Amino acid sequence: MQVKEQDRNAVELSSVTKRFGDVAAVDDVNLSIREGEFFSMLGPSGCGKTTTLRMIAGFEHPSMGEIYIEGVPVAGVPPFRRNVNTVFQSYALFPHMSVAENVAFGLQATHAGTKAEIAERAQHALDLVRLGNYGKRRPRQMSGGQQQRVALARALVNRPAVLLLDEPLGALDLKLRKEMQLELKNLQTQVGITFVYVTHDQEEALTMSDRIAVMSGGKVLQVGSPAEIYERPNCRFVADFIGQSNFLQGQVAEVGPELVTITIGENGSGLTVRSPRLDGVQTGSAVTLAVRPEKINLSRIADAHETSSNGLNRAVGRIKQAIYMGTATQYLVDLPGAVSLTVERQNGGNAQHDTPSYKDGRLFAPNTDGGRFVEHEEVLLEWSPAVTLLLEK
């Protein structure tokens, strides 16, 4: 086999397609995964992310295209000859073996050293996942999180170039998942191995990844850092799947050198919003805008500054619902023109002001400025054109 002359990425997919009958589970995917990065493939069930991972591992074969591992094409190379290991959601530990024997199994099967050398490597792998004193236990004596770490140690002990992880935290409860997310990222940084991680959990991907590929319908829609994916989604699907967004349908009223003015609402009777210009957008075009709930500032009409907007998008609305969520309060605000926006405010540190209360059946939700917004109260919404996303599709 010849090493690809261009960039030596840990993994590269070149125009990879996988068909099952007439269905394209993966459709013309191109990806370059850098050495030593934590790379996540994120998307809903059936988007093609697990099939892509299985093709990298060698459990499935592309219908078209080529896969390279460390610059070497791996078409026809069986899984056990690829310099990768896979950790699945099901840990598949041998119940009749000790933890140390489970970790050492692969080394023993390939005769990867003397008995003492294999034991030393297994112990080192257990030390990495903070289970150094658990080698003599059986898997049934371990918690779910501990079993997950044993599976990681078993995969790492072979020192693969790439570790593939197929939703390995899916069987854990929420609190343990959050703890393991941080442990996984710290472990990846420590060992320096390329991690390719599959998940449908957006928070998981944002927490751990250096870069994320968002997938839908077998295609990669966007690749970028967590901040790029969240702050600058390139289409409605990404903006909707990653975090929460308000979507506004409107028509372009004016195209300026830097900003575009859009009228929102039924027959343009709602508000006027400005956003950064997008190439190709013309006056009269129907467009979709997105703005994150936490990017919108909420204040009382009485507390509003002078009529000058200081370049901000502004709208007057009425609170329809206030939902206390602990660390934040979420407001649903009705605006003119049959438009509604969701606004999220972080709750402050004053316990007196942070505790929600009820009066006459209405929720008085916490507010960081020390007051309380009341359901049905008229409020002012303000947000910067810079955080208003004009989406291509």
C-alpha positions as CSV (number, residue, x, y, z in Angstrom):
1,M,0.0,0.0,0.0
2,Q,1.2,3.5,-0.8
3,V,1.0,6.3,1.7
4,K,-1.0,9.3,0.5
5,E,1.4,12.1,-0.4
6,Q,-0.7,15.0,0.9
7,D,-1.6,15.8,4.5
8,R,-1.0,13.0,6.9
9,N,-4.3,13.2,8.8
10,A,-5.1,10.5,11.3
11,V,-8.3,9.6,9.3
12,E,-9.5,10.8,5.9
13,L,-12.7,10.0,4.1
14,S,-12.7,10.9,0.4
15,S,-16.1,10.9,-1.4
16,V,-17.3,8.0,0.8
17,T,-20.8,6.6,0.1
18,K,-22.4,3.6,1.7
19,R,-25.6,2.1,0.2
20,F,-27.9,-0.5,1.7
21,G,-30.0,-1.4,-1.3
22,D,-31.5,1.8,-2.6
23,V,-30.8,3.7,0.6
24,A,-27.7,5.9,0.9
25,A,-26.9,5.7,4.6
26,V,-23.7,7.8,4.0
27,D,-23.8,10.1,1.0
28,D,-20.5,11.4,-0.5
29,V,-18.8,12.3,2.8
30,N,-15.5,14.0,2.8
31,L,-13.7,14.4,6.2
32,S,-10.2,15.1,7.4
33,I,-9.6,14.2,11.1
34,R,-6.3,15.6,12.4
35,E,-3.8,13.6,14.5
36,G,-4.4,14.0,18.2
37,E,-7.8,15.7,18.1
38,F,-11.1,14.9,19.7
39,F,-13.4,14.7,16.7
40,S,-17.1,14.1,17.1
41,M,-19.8,13.1,14.6
42,L,-23.1,14.5,15.8
43,G,-26.6,14.0,14.5
44,P,-30.0,12.3,15.1
45,S,-30.6,8.6,14.8
46,G,-30.3,7.4,11.2
47,C,-28.1,10.2,10.0
48,G,-25.2,8.0,9.1
49,K,-22.7,8.7,11.9
50,T,-22.4,5.1,13.2
51,T,-22.2,3.7,9.7
52,T,-19.3,6.1,9.0
53,L,-17.6,5.0,12.2
54,R,-18.0,1.3,11.3
55,M,-16.5,1.9,7.9
56,I,-13.4,3.5,9.5
57,A,-13.2,0.5,11.8
58,G,-13.6,-2.0,8.9
59,F,-16.9,-3.5,10.0
60,E,-18.6,-2.0,6.9
61,H,-17.1,-1.3,3.5
62,P,-17.8,1.8,1.4
63,S,-19.9,1.4,-1.8
64,M,-17.8,4.2,-3.2
65,G,-14.9,6.4,-2.1
66,E,-11.7,5.7,-0.1
67,I,-10.8,5.8,3.5
68,Y,-7.2,6.5,4.7
69,I,-5.8,5.8,8.2
70,E,-2.5,7.6,8.8
71,G,-2.3,8.3,5.1
72,V,-2.7,4.6,4.1
73,P,-5.7,3.4,2.1
74,V,-7.5,0.7,4.0
75,A,-9.8,-0.8,1.4
76,G,-9.9,-4.5,2.0
77,V,-8.0,-4.3,5.2
78,P,-9.8,-6.3,7.9
79,P,-10.6,-4.7,11.3
80,F,-8.0,-6.5,13.3
81,R,-5.2,-5.2,10.9
82,R,-6.2,-1.6,11.1
83,N,-4.4,0.6,13.7
84,V,-7.7,1.5,15.4
85,N,-9.7,0.2,18.4
86,T,-13.4,0.6,19.0
87,V,-15.4,1.2,22.2
88,F,-19.1,0.5,22.0
89,Q,-22.0,1.4,24.1
90,S,-22.2,-2.2,25.2
91,Y,-18.9,-2.8,27.0
92,A,-18.7,-6.5,26.1
93,L,-16.5,-7.4,29.1
94,F,-15.8,-11.1,29.8
95,P,-17.7,-11.9,33.0
96,H,-15.5,-14.9,33.9
97,M,-12.3,-12.8,33.7
98,S,-10.9,-10.3,36.1
99,V,-10.6,-6.6,35.1
100,A,-6.9,-7.0,34.5
101,E,-7.4,-10.1,32.4
102,N,-10.1,-8.3,30.3
103,V,-7.7,-5.4,29.6
104,A,-4.8,-7.8,28.8
105,F,-6.9,-10.1,26.5
106,G,-6.0,-8.4,23.2
107,L,-2.3,-8.4,24.0
108,Q,-2.3,-12.0,24.9
109,A,-4.2,-13.0,21.8
110,T,-1.6,-11.3,19.6
111,H,1.4,-12.4,21.7
112,A,2.4,-8.8,22.1
113,G,5.1,-9.4,24.7
114,T,6.1,-11.6,27.6
115,K,3.7,-12.3,30.4
116,A,5.4,-9.7,32.6
117,E,5.3,-7.1,29.8
118,I,1.6,-7.7,29.1
119,A,0.8,-7.4,32.8
120,E,2.8,-4.1,33.0
121,R,1.0,-2.6,30.0
122,A,-2.4,-3.7,31.4
123,Q,-1.6,-2.1,34.7
124,H,-0.5,1.1,33.0
125,A,-3.8,1.2,31.1
126,L,-5.8,0.7,34.3
127,D,-3.8,3.5,35.9
128,L,-4.7,5.8,33.1
129,V,-8.4,5.4,33.7
130,R,-7.9,5.6,37.5
131,L,-8.7,1.9,38.1
132,G,-5.2,0.8,39.1
133,N,-6.4,-0.9,42.3
134,Y,-9.3,-2.8,40.6
135,G,-7.4,-5.3,38.5
136,K,-8.5,-8.4,40.6
137,R,-12.2,-7.6,40.5
138,R,-14.8,-9.1,38.2
139,P,-16.8,-6.8,35.9
140,R,-20.0,-7.6,37.9
141,Q,-18.4,-6.0,41.0
142,M,-18.0,-2.7,39.1
143,S,-20.4,0.2,38.6
144,G,-21.5,1.2,35.1
145,G,-19.0,4.0,35.0
146,Q,-16.2,1.8,36.1
147,Q,-17.0,-0.8,33.5
148,Q,-17.0,1.9,30.9
149,R,-13.4,2.8,32.0
150,V,-12.4,-0.8,31.8
151,A,-13.6,-0.9,28.2
152,L,-11.5,2.2,27.6
153,A,-8.4,0.7,29.2
154,R,-8.8,-2.5,27.0
155,A,-9.0,-0.3,23.9
156,L,-6.1,1.9,24.9
157,V,-3.7,-0.9,25.9
158,N,-3.0,-1.7,22.3
159,R,-1.9,1.8,21.7
160,P,-4.0,2.5,18.6
161,A,-3.4,5.5,16.3
162,V,-7.2,6.1,16.4
163,L,-9.8,5.3,19.1
164,L,-13.3,5.0,17.8
165,L,-16.1,5.5,20.3
166,D,-19.7,4.7,19.4
167,E,-21.9,6.4,22.0
168,P,-20.0,4.8,24.9
169,L,-21.8,6.9,27.6
170,G,-25.3,6.1,26.4
171,A,-26.0,3.5,29.1
172,L,-25.0,5.8,32.0
173,D,-27.2,8.1,34.0
174,L,-27.1,11.8,33.4
175,K,-24.9,12.8,36.3
176,L,-22.4,10.1,35.6
177,R,-22.4,10.9,31.9
178,K,-21.4,14.5,32.7
179,E,-18.6,13.3,34.9
180,M,-17.3,10.9,32.3
181,Q,-17.4,13.5,29.6
182,L,-14.8,15.5,31.4
183,E,-12.8,12.3,32.2
184,L,-12.8,11.3,28.6
185,K,-11.6,14.7,27.4
186,N,-8.8,14.7,30.0
187,L,-7.8,11.2,29.1
188,Q,-7.6,12.0,25.4
189,T,-5.4,15.0,26.2
190,Q,-3.2,12.9,28.4
191,V,-2.6,10.0,25.9
192,G,-2.6,12.2,22.8
193,I,-4.5,9.6,20.7
194,T,-7.0,10.7,18.1
195,F,-10.5,10.1,19.3
196,V,-13.4,9.8,16.9
197,Y,-16.6,10.0,18.8
198,V,-20.2,9.3,17.7
199,T,-23.1,10.9,19.6
200,H,-26.6,12.3,19.2
201,D,-26.1,14.4,22.4
202,Q,-25.3,18.0,21.4
203,E,-24.1,18.9,24.9
204,E,-21.7,15.9,25.0
205,A,-20.2,17.0,21.6
206,L,-19.8,20.6,22.6
207,T,-18.2,19.7,26.0
208,M,-15.5,17.3,24.7
209,S,-14.8,18.0,21.1
210,D,-12.0,20.0,19.3
211,R,-14.1,19.8,16.2
212,I,-17.6,18.5,15.3
213,A,-19.2,17.2,12.1
214,V,-22.9,17.7,12.1
215,M,-24.7,15.1,10.0
216,S,-28.2,14.6,8.6
217,G,-29.5,12.3,6.0
218,G,-26.1,10.7,5.4
219,K,-24.5,14.0,4.6
220,V,-22.1,16.2,6.6
221,L,-23.7,19.6,6.8
222,Q,-21.0,21.5,8.8
223,V,-17.6,20.9,10.3
224,G,-16.1,23.3,12.9
225,S,-15.1,24.0,16.4
226,P,-17.9,23.9,19.1
227,A,-17.9,27.7,19.1
228,E,-18.2,27.9,15.3
229,I,-21.0,25.3,15.1
230,Y,-23.0,27.0,17.9
231,E,-22.3,30.7,17.1
232,R,-22.3,30.4,13.3
233,P,-24.5,27.5,12.1
234,N,-24.6,27.4,8.3
235,C,-28.1,26.2,7.9
236,R,-31.4,25.9,9.7
237,F,-30.9,22.2,10.6
238,V,-27.6,22.9,12.4
239,A,-29.0,26.0,14.2
240,D,-32.0,23.9,15.3
241,F,-30.1,20.8,16.3
242,I,-27.4,22.5,18.3
243,G,-28.8,24.4,21.2
244,Q,-32.1,26.4,21.0
245,S,-32.9,29.0,18.4
246,N,-35.8,31.4,17.6
247,F,-36.6,31.2,13.9
248,L,-38.2,34.1,12.1
249,Q,-39.6,34.1,8.6
250,G,-39.4,37.4,6.7
251,Q,-38.7,39.3,3.6
252,V,-35.7,41.4,2.7
253,A,-36.7,45.0,2.6
254,E,-33.2,46.6,2.1
255,V,-29.7,45.4,1.4
256,G,-27.0,47.6,2.7
257,P,-23.2,47.4,2.4
258,E,-22.9,45.4,5.7
259,L,-26.4,44.9,7.0
260,V,-29.7,43.5,5.6
261,T,-33.1,44.8,6.8
262,I,-35.8,42.2,7.0
263,T,-39.5,42.6,7.8
264,I,-41.0,39.9,10.0
265,G,-44.6,38.8,10.6
266,E,-47.8,38.4,8.7
267,N,-47.9,40.8,5.8
268,G,-44.9,42.6,7.2
269,S,-47.0,43.8,10.1
270,G,-44.5,42.6,12.7
271,L,-41.1,43.9,13.5
272,T,-38.1,45.0,11.5
273,V,-34.8,43.2,12.1
274,R,-31.3,43.8,10.8
275,S,-28.6,41.1,10.4
276,P,-25.2,40.9,8.7
277,R,-25.3,40.7,5.0
278,L,-25.2,37.3,3.2
279,D,-23.8,37.0,-0.3
280,G,-26.5,36.5,-2.9
281,V,-29.4,37.9,-0.8
282,Q,-31.6,40.4,-2.8
283,T,-34.4,42.8,-1.9
284,G,-37.7,40.9,-1.9
285,S,-36.1,37.5,-1.0
286,A,-37.9,35.3,1.5
287,V,-35.4,34.4,4.2
288,T,-35.1,32.7,7.6
289,L,-33.4,34.4,10.6
290,A,-32.2,32.7,13.8
291,V,-31.4,34.2,17.1
292,R,-30.4,32.4,20.3
293,P,-32.7,33.0,23.4
294,E,-29.7,33.9,25.6
295,K,-28.6,36.6,23.1
296,I,-31.8,38.7,23.7
297,N,-31.9,41.3,26.5
298,L,-35.2,41.7,28.3
299,S,-36.2,44.9,30.2
300,R,-39.2,46.7,31.4
301,I,-40.7,49.5,29.3
302,A,-40.3,51.8,32.2
303,D,-36.6,51.0,32.5
304,A,-35.9,51.4,28.8
305,H,-33.3,54.0,27.7
306,E,-34.0,56.9,25.4
307,T,-35.7,56.1,22.1
308,S,-32.4,55.7,20.3
309,S,-31.8,52.0,19.7
310,N,-28.0,52.4,19.6
311,G,-28.0,50.1,16.5
312,L,-29.8,47.3,18.3
313,N,-32.8,45.3,17.1
314,R,-35.7,46.3,19.3
315,A,-39.3,45.0,19.8
316,V,-42.0,45.5,22.4
317,G,-43.9,42.4,23.4
318,R,-45.9,40.8,26.2
319,I,-44.8,37.9,28.3
320,K,-47.0,34.9,27.7
321,Q,-45.2,32.4,29.9
322,A,-42.3,32.4,32.4
323,I,-40.6,29.1,33.2
324,Y,-38.2,28.9,36.1
325,M,-35.4,26.4,35.3
326,G,-33.1,26.8,38.3
327,T,-30.0,28.4,36.8
328,A,-32.1,30.4,34.3
329,T,-35.6,31.6,33.6
330,Q,-37.1,31.1,30.1
331,Y,-39.7,33.6,28.9
332,L,-42.1,33.2,25.9
333,V,-42.8,36.7,24.6
334,D,-45.6,37.5,22.1
335,L,-44.8,40.3,19.6
336,P,-46.9,42.0,17.0
337,G,-47.6,40.2,13.7
338,A,-48.2,36.8,15.3
339,V,-44.5,36.5,16.2
340,S,-43.2,34.9,19.4
341,L,-39.7,34.8,20.8
342,T,-38.1,32.7,23.5
343,V,-35.8,34.7,25.8
344,E,-33.5,33.1,28.4
345,R,-32.1,35.0,31.4
346,Q,-29.5,33.6,33.8
347,N,-30.7,33.8,37.4
348,G,-28.4,36.0,39.6
349,G,-26.8,35.3,43.0
350,N,-29.4,37.0,45.2
351,A,-31.5,34.3,46.8
352,Q,-34.3,36.7,47.6
353,H,-34.6,37.7,44.0
354,D,-33.9,34.3,42.5
355,T,-36.8,32.3,44.1
356,P,-39.9,32.2,41.9
357,S,-43.2,33.1,43.5
358,Y,-46.9,33.0,42.5
359,K,-49.7,35.5,43.0
360,D,-53.2,35.2,41.7
361,G,-52.1,32.2,39.7
362,R,-49.3,34.1,37.9
363,L,-45.7,33.2,38.1
364,F,-43.4,36.1,39.2
365,A,-40.1,34.7,37.7
366,P,-36.6,35.6,38.9
367,N,-34.7,38.4,37.2
368,T,-31.0,39.2,37.4
369,D,-31.6,42.9,37.9
370,G,-33.4,42.3,41.2
371,G,-37.0,42.7,39.8
372,R,-39.5,40.2,38.6
373,F,-41.0,39.9,35.2
374,V,-44.7,39.0,35.4
375,E,-46.7,36.9,33.0
376,H,-48.7,39.3,30.7
377,E,-46.3,42.2,31.5
378,E,-45.2,44.4,28.6
379,V,-41.5,44.3,28.0
380,L,-38.7,45.5,25.7
381,L,-36.5,43.1,23.8
382,E,-33.2,44.1,22.4
383,W,-30.4,42.2,20.6
384,S,-27.5,43.0,18.3
385,P,-27.7,42.6,14.6
386,A,-24.3,40.7,14.9
387,V,-26.0,37.8,16.7
388,T,-28.9,37.6,14.2
389,L,-28.2,34.8,11.8
390,L,-29.4,35.1,8.2
391,L,-29.5,31.4,7.1
392,E,-28.8,30.2,3.6
393,K,-31.5,27.5,3.8
